[in-house]
Amino acid sequence: MGEVYQAYDELLRSDVALKTLLPKFGADPAMLERFRREVLLARKASHPNVCRVYHLDSTQTSAGEGLDFLTMEFLEGETLSERLKHQGRMSPAEVMPLLRQVAAGLDAAHAEGVIHRDFKTSNVMLVPRQAGDAHSGELRAVVTDFGIARALQSQGGLEEQVTGTGLLGTPEYMAPEQVSGGEVGPAADIYALGLVLYEMLTGSLPFAGATPLEVAVKRVNERPPPPRSVVPELDLRWNAAVLKCLERVPEARFSTAADVVRFLDRPSPLVSRRKVVTVALVGLAVVVGAFSVPGLRRKLAGLTQATPEFHTRIPVAVAGFTSVGDLGDLKWVPSTLAELLRMELEAGETSLRVSQSRRGEYFPDSSVGMAKASLGISNADLATPEARRRLSELLGTQWLLIGTIRPSAQSPGWIEVEMQFQGGSEPSAAMNPFSESFAPDDLLAASGRLGEQLRTALGVSLSGKEVEQLRAARPRSLTAARHYAEGLERLTRTDYPGAQQAFAASSAADGAFHAAHVAEAGAWLKLGYGRRAREAAQRARETAAALPESERQLTEALVLFASGDEHGARGIDKRRFETWPDDPDLALEFVEDSSEATALERGFAVLARWRKAAGNREPHLFLQMAEAQLKNRAGDREGASVLLDQAEQRARAMGARIELGEVLWWRGEWLAGRSDLPKVLEVLAAAEALFRAVPEPAAAARVKMDRAIRLMKSGNRSQAVALATEALSELRRLGMQGGEASGVLEWLGWMAWFAGDVRGTDQRLSELEDLERSTGTPESSMAFGLKGWLALLKGELREARQALVERHRRAQGEGSEVALSLASRILREEDRPAEARALLERDHRLAISKGDTPDDYSQVACRAECDSKKYKEGLACLDEVSRYIKEDIVRVQVAVARGECHLAMGDATGALSALEQMSEVSKFPPVAAWRDVLRARAAA
C-alpha cells in the first residue's frame, strides 16, 4: 500500500480515508483487476465493527501519472497497537468489550466468505463514541483492511513488498498454516485473534526471534507459553481461551470468534488471588455404619459465625490415561503416572482438593475411578466430548486431564506420554497438549517435569516453601508409587484386603511416603480393624511434619477418627469447611449432620454458603439429596420430593448408576413417611440392583440391610433377619469384619432380643466381644445397651448398671433414648418411680430434638404417667398416641404400655384386652408370650 489521507467525498458528503496504491500495483492490469474483485468481496462485509470500503478508483496526478486509490470509512481515533504502546497491557475487564466487537466484526466477514489474513493490533481502530450515543463513553472497535492482504497477493515477487519475508501477511500474527503454505480459512483469523488477545492481556507477543521469518517458523514448531506465565493473576478462563485460539491445528481452535466470547461468558470459576488449582473430584458418599437411611451420619459441632477470607478454586480432575499398543509388563504405568500427577497438581497449601479426594473416612479414595464405573465409561471413552461432559458433570469439574501412553517408537523400552487438559463443562475447550518420553525407571522424575508443565498451563506457581512441601510428599521409591496406585485401583473394585496389602507394600518400600500410611490406615478402617488402623494413622502423623497445613489437619483428623474420637475429627472438618466452603464433600458432612430438628436451620445455612462459594453452580447430586433430607425433616415433604425428582432426572440423564441408586435409596426413606411399605421395598430393591450392576457390592449390602430394617418394623421379623444375615455374609466376603459388619451383627443381636431369644442374644454379644479382641475395634455403645437390657431381663441389676455406665463411656458421655430408657427401667425395678419418670421425660425430649416423629417415642411420656400411678391420664395419653402411629412395631409397643398400665392397676383382664385387640402382637414372640401368660391369669 501507499499513503493514507483524510479526504472529503462529495458524493457521500462525508470525510473518508483515502489509501493510495503504489504505482507498480496499477501497472499490472491483471493485478489491479484481482485487487478490484477482492475489494468488492470485502465490501460485502457490512457491519458496525468492520471498516466500510467504498470505492476503488484511479485519477491523474499533476505530473500526469496514473494513481490508483481506495476510499474507506474515515475513523478518527487510534489503533489498538498505539494504545498498547503508550498504556501497556489491559485487564480482562478492559479487553472484554473490545473483544465482543472485534469478534462480531470477524464473524460477520467470515459469514460473507471474507478472510482477513492479516488481522493484528494495528488493524483495529479504537474510535471514541459521540456524545448522545447509547454507548457514550465506550470505545468502538473497528477491524480495518479486510481483504487487503489477499488482494495484494500475486504469482511472484510481490509478497516481498508486503512483508519483506516472502510470506503473505505479518509474520508476528500469522497462523501456522499461513507460514507453511496450507489452506487458509476463518481459523487463521481465530489464531490471529488469539495473538491479539495475548498482546492485549500481557503487553507482549508469545514468540520472539531475530528475524520475522524465525518468529513465523517458531509458530509452526513450538507451543506458545501460557499468558499466565507472563501475568500470573490472569483468570484461568482467559488463559485457556487464548491457548485454544493458538492451537497449531486449525480444527482444534474455536470454530468462530463468537465461541471465544461464549467461552469467556460462562459463570466464572472465581480464580483465587493465591492462584489456586484444585483437582476437584467430588467424593461418592456412601453409608458407613448407619443402616436406617442412606448417607453419612456425623456428629459435628455447629458452624461459627466467623467467615475467614475465602480463596476459590478451579476444579480439575486427573481423569486417566489410555494405553495405546502393548505395554507388556508396564501396564502399571498409566495408573501410577495418574496418581503422581495428582500429587503434583495438589501441591501448595491452597491446592486442597485432589483427584482421589478425602471423604469422611479421611483417607484417599479412587473417586474418579468410582465415577467412571458409575457412568460405565473407560479411559478410551474420554476421547469423546460426550463422555467428558458426563464425567465432568458428575464430578463437578471444569477441566479433565486425559492422555495416552504408548511404547516409544524411537527408543525401545521407553514410554511416550501425551496429555492434555480437555474441557469438561465445555467439552470443545482444550489446552495445548504436553508430551514426554522417558524410561520407565525415570517415571518419578518425568512426573515432576510434567507436573511443572501442567501447573504452568494452569497458572499455578509454587513458592519455595511449597516446593519443599511437594518434595516431602512425593514417593522416593518407584516401587512405593506403583503399589500405592495399585491400592487405589483395588479400592475402586471394593477389594479392601487387596488394597490394604498394596498400601502396606508401598509404605514398606518407602517408610517416609506419607500418603501410603494414610491409605493403609483407611483400608484397615474399611476392614474394621481399629487397632491396626490406629497404628498406621500414627505412622502417618509421624511423616506429616514437613507437609502443608491442610495435610497435617487431615492427618490429625484421621488419628482422632481411628481412635474413636469422631467428635474431635469433625471439629477439624468444621475448621476446614470455614476455610474452604466450596468443598462439596465438607458441605455434605455438615448438611447431613444438620438433619436433626434443632439443627435444620444450620443445614440450610451451610447449603447457602456452599452455593455462594461455589459460584452458584448446580449442586452435586449428593448435596441435592441431602437438601431433600433437610426439607423432609423440616416438614416440607413436597419440596423434598421435588428435589429427589430433579436428582433422579439428572442421574438418569448422566447414566450415573451409583448416584441413581442413592437417589432411589433416599426415595425409599421419603416413601417410608407415607407408610407405603411395598413401594419402599420396591425402590430399595431397584437401588440394590443398580449397585450390584456397577458393581458396588458394599453399597448393595447396605441397602439390603435397610430393607431388613423396614421389614422388621412391619413385623416381618423372619424375613428381616434372613436379609440381615445375607448382608452380613456379603460384607464379610469383602473382608469387612468390624465396622459395618459388626453393626449388622449387633442389629441381629437386637432382633434376637426382640424375639425373646435370650440364647441367640447372648451368642451375638459373644461374637461382638470376640471381634473386639481380634480387630481392636471397640464394641459400640449400642451393644452395651443391649447387654444392659439382657442383664435386666435376667434380673441382674448390678450387671445392667455396669453395662449402662460402659455405654455412656463409649458414647463419649452423650445420652440416647436407648440408654435413658434402660436407666429408667432400672430405676423402676428399684422402685424409684420419680427418678424413672424424669429420665423418661428426658428420653422424650431427646427424641423430639432429633426430629423423630411421635410415632416412635411419644408413648414414653404416657408410660411416665402410669409409673406415677396416674393411670387414667396414662391410658388417655396412650389412646391419643395410638390414633396416628403407623408402624407395626410401634403399635405393639403402645399396646404393651397400655397392658402394663392396666396391670399396675391390678386389672389383668384390661391388660389382656389391650393385647388381644392387636393382631400384630403375634409377629413379636416376647409380646405374644406375655399375652398367653395374661390369658392364663384371666382364665384362672
N, C-alpha and C positions, 0 to 999 in steps of 0.2 A: 504494500500500500504506500501511498504518498503522504501528503499532508492533510490536516483536518482544519476546517474553517467553520466559523459561525456565519450563516448566510440567511437571507430573507427570501422565502419562496413566495413570489407574488401570486401564484395560483392558489396555494394553500393559505396565503395571508398569515404566515407564521414563520418564526425562526426555524431553521433546520441545521443539521450538521452536514457539511459537505466534505466528503473524503475523495481525494484525487487518487488516480491510479498512475503508477509510474509509466512513462512513455513506452517502455518496451512491452508492457502488457497490451496496450492498444495497438501496437504494431503487428500483432498476430491476430488476424480476424477470427481464426478458429478458437483461440484462447478467449477472445473477447465475447464470442457467442456462448462459449461454455460459462463464462462468468455471468452473462445475462440470464442463462437458464437457472443457475444456482440462486441468483438474486430473486428471480421470480418465484422460485420454490420457497426461499426464505420469507418472502412477503406473505405466504400463506400462514405463517406462524403469528397470528394476531392475538396478542394477549397483553394485559397491562404490565406484565413483568418481562416482556420481550420488547427490545427496542425496534420500533417500526421502521421498515425500509420502504422508501417512497419510489425513487427513480434511479435508473442507470442511464446516463446521457453523456453527450460529448459537446464540446464547443471549441472555438478557436481562441488561442491566446493572442495578445497584442503583437507577438512575434510571428504570428501566422502558423503556429504549431498546433496540432490537434491535442486536446486534453479531455480524457475520459474521467467522469466523476460519478460518485454515488451520493444520493441525498438520503438522510435518515432523520429520525426523530431527534430533536435537539434536547439534550439532557443537561441541566445545569446542576452541578454538584461535584463530587469527587469519586474516584474509583475506589473499590474496596482495597485494592493494593495500596493506594495512597493513604487511606485511613489507617491501615495496619502499620505502615511505616512511621506515622507520627503519633499513634496512640498505643501501639503494641497489641498483644493478644486480647481476645474478647472473652467474656464469660458466656456460659451456655444460655443464660437469660438474654444476653445481648444478641447471641447468634440466632436463637430460635425464630424471632420474627423475620429476620432476613432469609433464613433457610426456607421458611414457608413460602415466601415469594419466589425465590430462585427456583425451588422445586416445582412450583406451579408453572413457571415460565418454561422450564426444561421439558416438563411433561406435555405442555401444550404444543411445543415444537415437535416433540417426538411423535405426537398423535398425527401430525401432518407429514410425517416422514422426513423431518429435518433434523439432522445430527449436527451438533456444534463442531466437534472435533478439536476445538482449541479453547475450551472453557477454562478460565483462570481468573484470579482475583482482579487483574487489570481489565477484564471484560465484564465486570459487574459494576454498574454505576449506582451510587447511593444519592438519591435525589430528595432534598427536603420537601415535605408536603406543604402545600399552600395553606395559608390561614383560611379557616372556614371549611377545610376538608374534614370529612368524617374521621380521618386518621391523623388529624393535625398534630404535629409534634413527633410523629414517627417518620422513619425514612422509607422511601420507596426504593426497592431493589430492582434493578432492570438489567437483564442479560443483553449484552451487545454483541455485534459481529457474528450473528448466526449465518452459517453458510459461507463465510468469507474464506476460511481455510480450505474448504473443498473447492471453492471457485478458483482459488489461486493455484490448484494442483495442475501440473502439466506432465507431458510424457518424458521430459528430460530436462534436468538442469535448473528449472525454475525453483524447485524446493530449496535450493541453496540460498536463494534470495529471501525465502520466507523465514527460514530458521538458521541458516548458516551451518547446518549439520547434515543435510541430505535427508531430513525427516520432515514429514508434514505435521505441523503443529509446534507447540512449545515443549521442548524435552522435559522440563520440570513437571509438566502436567499431563503428559501422555500416558495412556493406558498401555499395558504390556503388549496387547495385540496390535497397537499402532506402531510400536517400536519394531516388532517382529514382522510387520507387513501382513498381518492377518486381517480377517474380515472385521470391519468397524461398524458397530451399531450403537443403539442407545446405551449399552453397557459401558462404552468408552466414556460417555459423558458422566455416567454414575461414578466411574473411577475418578474422573477429574473433580467431581463434586466432593468425593472423599478427601482429595488432596486440598481442595479449598477449605473444607471444614477443618482439616488438620491444621492448616495455616492459621485459620481464624482462632482456633482454640489454644494453640501452642505458640503462635508467633513465628513458626518456622515450618519448613517442609521436611518430610521424613527422610529424604535421600539427599546426599551431598556428594560432590565429586569435583575433580579438577577440570573436567570439561562437560558441556551439556550432554554429549553422547555417552560419557561414562555414567552420568546420572540416569539416563534413559535405560541403559543396559542393566543397571542395578535393579531397576524396577521389574525387569523380566526375571531376574535370578534370585532376588532376595525378598524376604518379608519385611514390611515396614516395622520399625519399633512402635509399640503401642503409644498413643498420645499420653497415657498416664505415666509413661516413663519420663515425660517432659513436665507434665502437670499432674503430680500425684493425687491431688484432691479432686480431679475430674470425675464426674459421675460415671459409673461403670456403663450405663446405657449409652452415653455418648462415646465412650471408648470403644464399645462393641459395634456401634453403628458405623463409626469411621473405619474400623478394621474390616467390616463386612463390605463396605464400599470399595476397599482397596484389595479385595481378593484378586489373585492373579488370574484365576479362571473366570471369564465373564459370567458364566451361568451361576457362579456362587455368590455374585453380588445381588443387591436388591434389584428387583425387576423394574421398578420405577422410582423416580425421585420422591413421589408421594409415599412410597413404602418406608423411606427413611424417616419421614415426618411421623407416620403412624407408629413406627417402632419407638420413637422417642416420646410419643404422646401417651404411651401405656402408663398405668399407675406406677409412680416412682417406687423403687425398692428402698429409697431413703438411705443412700450410702453414708456410712459413718464418717465423721470428721477424722476418725482414727484409722481410716482405710481398712475396714474390716471385710474379710471374706468369710462366709460361713458355708460349710458343706452341710446343708440342712436336709437331713433325711428324717422326715417325721417318723418317730417310733411307732410300731404297730402294737398298741396296747392290748394286753390280754389279762384275764383274771389270774391272780396269784393268791391262792389261799382264801378266796371268797367265792362261795358257790351259789349263793342265792340270787345274785344278779351279775350281769357282765360288767367288766371294767375293774379298775383297781380300787381298793378300799384303803384309804390312807388316813392317818390322824395327824393333821398338820396344825401348827399354830396359825392364828389369824394373821392377815396381812396388816402391816403397819401403815400409817398414813404417809410415811416418808416416801418420796419418789426421787431416787437418785437420777443423775444425768444418764440418759439412755443413748447408747450407741447402736444404731440399727445396722442390720447386716444384709448382705446379698446371699440368697440361698443357692448353693451349688451342690451337686451330687456327683460322686465318682461312680458312674453307672456301670462300668465294667469294660473288659477287653475281649474281643473275638479272636480266636486262634485261626490263622489262615495257613494252610499247609500242615504238614505233620511235624509237631514239636517233639515227638518221641518221648524221652524221659524228662522233658522240660515242660510238661503240661501244668506244672505248679506255678510257672512264671506269671501267667495273666492275673490270677487272684492275688499273688504276693505283691506284684507291682501295684495293683489297685489299692491295696492296703497301705503300702509305703507312700503312695501319692496322697492318700487321705491324710496321713500324718503330716506330710509336707504342707498341705493346704490348711491343716488345723493349727499350724504354728502361729504363735503370737498370743498374748494374753487375751485379746478380744476375739480370737477365732474359736468360738466356744462350741458350735455345733459341728458334728462330723458325720461322715457318711455312714459309719456304723455307730449310731448315736447311743448315748447313755439314756436308759429309761429308768423307771422307778427302782429297778434292782441294782442300779449303779455299776453296771459292767457293760462292756461293748456287746452289741448285738448286731447281726448282719441284717439291718433293716432294709437295705437296698435289695439284698437277696430275697427277703421275705416279700417285698413289694413286687418284685419281678415274678415270684412264684404265685402271688395272689392274682396278678394280671395274666399269667400264663405266657410270658414273653421271655425270650432268650437274649443274650448279648448281641447275637447276629440280628435280631429283630430291631434293635435300636438304630439300625441304619435307616429305618423308615420314619418319616415325620410323625405318623400316627402313633407308633409305639412310644416315641419320645414324649409326645403330648400326653399320653395316658400315664406314663411313669411320672412325668413332671407334675401332673395334676394330683396324682395320689400322694407324692412326696412333698408337694408344695415348694418346688424348686424353680429357679429361673434358668439355670444353666446345668447341662449334663455333660460330664467329661466321658467321652467314649473313644474307643480306638481299636486298633488291630495289632496283633503280634504275629510275626512270621519268621521262619528261619531266614537268615541273611543269604542272599544270592551271591554277594561279593565275597563274604568272609565266612567260609564253612565253620559251623559250630557257634557262630554268633547269632544274635537275635536283632531283628528290626522292629521298632515300635513306631507307630504313627498314631497320634491322638489329637483330639480337637474338642473344644467347648462348643456344644451344639445347643441351640435354644430349646428350652423345654416348654415354657409358657408361650414362646414364639418359635415354633419348630423350624421356620425358614431362616432364623438367625443363626449365625455361626461365626466363630472367631478363626483366625488363621491357625492352621494345623501345626503341630510340633512333631518332630521325628528325632530318633536317636538309634544308633546301632551300638551294640555292646556285647561283650562276652557274658554268659550267664553268671560267672563268678563276680562280675563287676556290677551286679544288679543294685547293690546298696548305693554305690557312688553314682550310678546312672540315674537312680530315682531322685537323688539330691539335685543333680543337674536339671532334670526335667521339672522337679518341684519349683526350682527357681524361675524357670521359664513360665510355668503356669501362674505363679504369683505375680510375675511381671505383667502378664497379659491381663490379669485381674486388677492390676494397680496396687498390689499389696507389697509393701516394703517392710522388712523386719529391722528392728533396732538391734544394736549389738547384744543387748540382754536377751532379746527374743531368739537371736541366732544361737546363743549358748543354750537356751532352754530347748530349742529344737534338737540340738546336738545331743542333749541329755535324754530326750525322748526316743530318739532313733535306736533301733536294734543295732548292736555291734557285730552280730553274727548272722550270716545269711541263713543258716540252719534255723535260728530262732525266728527270723521273719517268715520263713517258709512254714514252720509248724504253727505259728500264730495265725496266718492266713487260712491254713487248713482247719484250725479250730473254728474260725468264723463260718467257714463253709459248712462245717458239721452242725453248727448251731442252726443254720438255715434249714437243715434236714431234720431238725429236732433230735439229732444224735448227741445227746448230752454226755454220755460216757465217753464217746469218741472225742468230743470237743474238749472235755476235761483232760484227757490223755494228751491231746495235741498241745494244749496250753501248758501242761506240765513239762512236756518235752521242750517247748520254747523257753520257758523260764530256766530249765536245766542247762540249755545251751548258752544262755546269756542271763546270768543272775541279776544283772543291772537293768534288764529290759522291763521297765515298769508296767507297760501295758499287758505283758504276759501274766504277771502276778495278779493284776486286777481281773483279767479274764478268767484265770483259774479260780479265783475266789467266787466269781459269778457262776461259773459252771458248777462248783460244789454247792452253791446255794440252790441252783436249779435242781440238783440231785437230792437236796435235802440233807446234806452233811454239814451241819453247822460248825462242828469243831474244826474241820479241815478248811472250811470257808474262812473262819476267823484267822487261822494260821496264814493262809495265802493273803488275806487282807492286810495283816500285819507286815508281811514282806513287801506288799505294795506301798504301805506307808513309809517303810524304810528306804525305798528307792524314789520317793517323790520330792525330796528336798530341793532338787535343782530344777523342778518343773514349774510351769506357770501357776499362779494363784488359783485359777479355775480348776486345774487338775488336782491341786492339793486339796481343795474343798471337796471335790468329788471323791477323792480317796478317803478323806476323813468321814464322809457320809457312808461310804462302803464299810469302813471299820465299825461304825456305830450300828449300821443295819445288820451286819453279820453277827454282832454281839447282842442283838435283840433289842437295841435301843432305837426303835423305829421313830419315836418322837424326836429324838435328837437329830436323826438323819433328815427328817422332814424340816427341821428347823434350818438346816443348811440349804435345803431346797427353797425355803422361803426367801432366804437372802439372795439366792441365785435368781429367783424369779423377779425380785425387785430390781436386780441389775439387768436382767435380760427378759423383759416382759413380752417379747415377740416369740419366745420359745414355746411352741405348741405343746411339747411334752410336759414342761413345767406347768403351763396353764392347765393342762388336763389333770395333773396331780391335784391342783388346788380346787378346780371345779368339782371333781368327783369327791374330794374331801369336804366340800361345802354342801353336800346333798341333805344333811340333817336340817331339820326345820329351823333351828336357831342360826344356821349359817347360810341360808339361801341367799340373803342379800349380798354376802361376801362373794358367793359363787358368781352371781350376775356381775358384780363389780370386777372380778377377775376377767371374765369374758370381755367386758367393755374395754378394759385396759389392754388386753391382748389384741383386740381388733384395732385399737388406735396405734399400738406399737407396730403391728404388722401391716400398716398401711391400708387398713380396712379391706384386706383381701378376703376371699371366701374362706371360711374356716375349714380346717381339716375335718374329715368325716368323724373322727373320734370326738373332736370338740363339739361338733354338731349334735352327736348322740348324747354327750354329757349335758349339753344345754337342754336337750329334751328331758333328761332326767330331772334337772332343776325345775323345769316348768311343771313336770308331773308332780314333784314333791310340793310345789307351791300351789297345787290345785288347778293349774291350767292344763287340764288333760287334752283339750282341743289343740292348744298351742304345741304341746309335746307331740301329739300325733302328726301335726303339720310338719314339724322338723324331722320326724322319723320318715315321713313320706318323702321329703326332699332328699334326705340322706340315702334312702333306698334307691331313688331315681338316679342319683349321682353314682352310687356304687354300681348299679346295673349298667349305666351308660359307659363307665370305665371298664367294666368287666372285672371288677375287683372282688374276688370271691371271699377273701378273708374279711374284708370290710363289710360286704353284704351279709356274711354270716353274723358279724357283730350287730348289724342293724336289726336283723331278724331276732337276735337274742334280746336286744333291748325291746323290740316289739312284743316279745313274749312277756316281759315284765309289765309292759303297759296293759296288755290284754288281761293279765292276772288281776288287775284292778277292777275288771268287769266280771270277774269270776267265770270267765269263759274258758274252762279248763281244756276242752277238746281243741279249741283254736290255739291255746297256749302250747299244748303239746305238739300240734301240727307245725307251728312256726319254729319251735325248738328243734324238731326233727329235721326240718329243712336247713336250719343253721348247722346242725351237726353234719349233715350230708355235704354241705359246702366245705366245711373244714376238712373232712376226710378226702375230698376231691383235690385239695391243693397239693400235697397233703399237709395238714397241720393237726396231727393226732392228739397233741396235748389239749388244744382248744376243744377238739371234738369230745374228749373225755370230760372236760369241764361242763360242756353243755349237757352231756348225758347225766352228769351229777345234778344239774339244775332240774332236769326232767324228773329225777328221782325225788327231789325235794317237793316239787309240785304234786307228784303223785302221793307222797306221804301226807301232805296237808289235806288231800282229798280223802284220806283214809285208806288208800290202796297201798298198805304197808309192804305186802309181799313183793309186789312188782317194783316198788321203790327200792327195797333192799337188793333185789336182783340187779337193777340198773346200777346202783351204787357199787355193788361188788364187781360188776363188769368195768366200771370206770376205774376202780382201784387197780384191777388187773392191767388195764391199758396203761395207766400211769407207771406202774411198776415195770412193764415191758420197756418203757422208755428209760428205765434206770432210776426213776424217781422214787426214793424210799421215804425220806422225811418230807417236810414241807407240805405240798399239796396232797401227796399220798397219805400222809399221817392225818391231814384234815379229813379226808374221806373215811379213814379208819375210825377216827373219833366220832364222826357222824353215825357210822354203823353201830358204835357203842351206844349212842343215844337212842338209836332205833331199837336196839335190844332192850334198853331200859324202858322205853315206852311200851314195848310188848310184854313187859313183866318178866323178861328172860334174864334173871339175875346171873346165871352161869355165863350166858352169852356176853353180858355187860362186863363181867369180870375178865373174860377171855380177851375182849377188845382192849380193856385197860392194861392188861398184862402185855399185850403186843405193843402198845404205845410205850410202856416202860422199857421194853427190850429195844425199841427203836431209839429211845433217848440214849441208852447206853452205847448202841452201835454207831449212831450217826453224830452224837454230840449235839443234837438239836433238842432243846428243852421241850417237854410237853407243854401244850398250850394251857392258858388259864381256864378255858372251857373244859378241858379234860379233868382238871381238878374240881370244877363244878360238878361234873358227872360223878367223880369219886365221892364228893360230899353227899349227893343225893343217894348214892348207893349205900353209903355208911348209915345214913339216916333211916333208910328202909330196913337195914339190919338192926336198928336200934343202937348203933354205935355212935352216940352223941359226941364223944371225945374225938373220934376219928373224923367225924363230919366237920367239927370245928377246925381241926388241923388242915383239912382239905380246903376249907374256906379261907383260912389265913394264907395258905400257899397260893390259892387262886388270886387273891389280892396282890401278893408279892409279884407274881408272874405277869400280872396285868399292869405293873408299874403304878399300883395304887389307884387305878381308875376303876370305878364301880360299873356294874352292869346289872340288867334286870335278872339275869340268871343268879348272880351272886347275892343280890338283895333278896330275891325270893327264897333262896336257900337259907340265908341268915334269918329271915322272918319265920320260916318253918321251924328252924332250930329253936328260936325263942318261943314259938307256940308250944313246941314239945316240952319246953322247960317251964310252961305255964307263966309266961311273961307277955300277955296279950298286948299291953300298951306299947311296949317296945316293938313287937311284931307289927302292930298297926302302923307305927311311924315308918318302919322300913318299907312296908308295902306301899305307903303313900309316896315315899321317895322313889320306889320302883316305878310307880305310875308316872310320876313327873319326868323321870329319866326317859321312859319310853316315848312320852309325848314330845320331849325335847328333840328326840332323834327323828321325829316325823313319822313314827309308826302310827298306824291307824288304831282307833279304839277297838276294832275287831280283835286285835291281838292282846291288848293289855288292860282294857277298862275294867274287866272283871276283878282285877286285883283290888280296886277300890271297894267293890262290893264285898269281897271277902273280908276286908278290914272291918266293915260294919258288923258282919256276923261274928268275927273274932271278938268284937267289943260287946257282944250279946245284944246288939241292936238288930234282932233277927228280921223284924218287919221291914226295916229300912234296907237291910242287905238283900232280902228277896225282891223287893221292889226295884232295887238297883239292877239286879241280875235280869229281871223281866225286861227292863228298858234296854239293856245291852243286847239281849237276845233278838231284838227287833231288827238290828242292822248287821249282825255278824253273818259272814258268808262261808268261810272255810269250815269244813267238817271238824277238823281237829279243835278249832276254837269253840265251835258249838258244843262239842263234847266237854271241853274244859268248863264252859259255863254250866252245863248240866251237872258236872261233878261238884262245882262250887255250890250249886243250889242244893244238891244232895247233902253235902257236908253241913250246910246251914240248917237243914231240916234235922239232921242227926244231932247237931248241937242243941236243938230244941227238944230232943228226945222223941222226935217224930220219924221213926224208921219207915212208916208207910209213905210219908211225904217224900222221903229221900228216894224210895224205890220208884214212886210215881215220876219224879224228876228224870230218872234214868230210863224208865220204860217208854217215855214219850220220845226218846231219841233213838231212831233206828240205826243211826251211825255208830252207836256205842259198840255194836258187835265187831266193828272194824279195829277196835283198840282193846286187845286182850286184858290188860290190867283193869280197865274200867268195866269190861264185861264180867270179869271175875268178881269184882266188888258188887256189881248188880246181882249176881247169883247169890252172893252172901246175904244181901238185903232181902232177896226173895225168901230165903230160908228163914231169916229172922221174922219176916212179916207172917209167914205161914205158921210159925210157932206161936 
